[in-house]
């Protein structure tokens, strides 16, 4: 099964740590990162898609993807 997540957050060290943690948990970068201004918060926002292949499991909409 192939899983997909889109990580988002303010452009800060915490976002970079979230992406780094995902990579170290076996997720792989998918495509280019996105970067845009959030007018509601006045902050720049980052986004990065990540994917992971998990053997021996079947997709369930109730599963927590971050725990796979």
HUFENSUL-V73957 format. One line per field, one symbol per residue. ss: DSSP state (H for helix, E for strand, - for the rest). psi: psi as a letter, one per 40 degrees, with the letter a starting at -180 (. if undefined). burial: + if it has 9 or more other ideal C-beta (glycine too) atoms within 8 Angstrom, else -. Layout:
ss=???
psi=???
burial=???
//
This chain:
ss=-EEEEEEEEE--HHHHHHHHHHHH---EEEEEEEEEEE----EEEEEEEEEEE-----------HHH-
psi=hhihihhiiigidddddddddddeeeiiihaiiihihhddeeihiiihiiihhhieihhheeihdee.
burial=--+++-+-+++---+--++--++---+-+--------+-----+++++++++-+-------------+
//
